[in-house]
């Protein structure tokens, strides 16, 4: 079954997570995400990508029921697919936008944080990275994504505080690029990457971001079962 839908139009590939009810990421979703990002990276028809979720949320994160059912070998395979999916999104070489219009929890928020432009839509929904609060290991690639996308104070509250927030609160902490009623509101329904597709402006990944991602991947930066801060006491600059 296809859980990741792709529609390319006018140079923009709309990538939609579609696994009712909350677009939870099972192993099939992770494999499809990795495949989609790898294919779009090489597709000249796609000059930019917009990620969104079907229904009333982006994603509630990993399918914990599936994770709990896995034996050691199965868990290893699942985590390999997690690394591949989020690594492909994190390293994606073209402009990437994310539209959050509903709950984005754990892996859902991490996927949005891979984007160059993160739009937080209006609505009564929650966002956050509660992994540590419920005793789930925080993979290295996940930490690198959060560290790259968050100022220092936001990183501490999101990762180590494991708090759940409103979209306005997340935006106030410096995470995200647009939030209705605060900044960057779009009343005309226009595309987050622009009417004519991506341009070489704010949607282009900073060189420092790309370099950090490349270093993390090159150093085997998965640390996938580590339950500690991968680089103790080193804090990102806000």
HUTALIN-V535492 format. One record per pair of residues at least 12 apart in sequence whose C-alpha atoms are under 6 Angstrom apart, sorted by the first residue. I is the first residue (numbers start at 1). J is the second residue. Records with the same first field share a line. If there is no record, write none. Layout:
BEGIN
I = J / J
END
This chain:
BEGIN
3 = 18 / 19 / 29
4 = 16 / 17 / 18
11 = 45 / 46 / 47
12 = 46 / 48 / 49
13 = 46 / 49
14 = 49 / 50
15 = 50 / 51
16 = 51 / 52 / 53
17 = 53 / 54
18 = 54
22 = 59 / 60
23 = 59
24 = 59 / 60 / 61 / 62 / 63
25 = 61 / 62 / 63
26 = 63
27 = 78
30 = 81 / 82 / 85
33 = 85
34 = 84 / 85 / 88
37 = 88
48 = 94 / 95 / 96 / 198
49 = 96
50 = 96 / 97 / 98
51 = 98
52 = 99
56 = 102
57 = 102 / 103
58 = 100 / 102 / 104
59 = 104 / 108
60 = 104 / 105 / 108
61 = 105 / 106 / 107 / 108
90 = 114
95 = 203 / 204
96 = 115 / 116
97 = 115 / 116 / 117 / 118
98 = 112 / 115 / 118
99 = 119
100 = 120 / 121
101 = 121
102 = 125
103 = 125 / 126 / 127
104 = 127
105 = 127 / 128
106 = 129
113 = 149
116 = 203
117 = 177
118 = 176 / 177
119 = 177 / 178
120 = 178 / 179
121 = 179
122 = 180
126 = 165 / 166
127 = 164 / 165
128 = 164 / 165
129 = 158 / 159 / 162
130 = 162
133 = 162
137 = 225 / 227
139 = 223 / 224
140 = 221 / 222 / 223 / 224
141 = 222
150 = 175
151 = 238
152 = 236 / 237 / 238
154 = 173
END
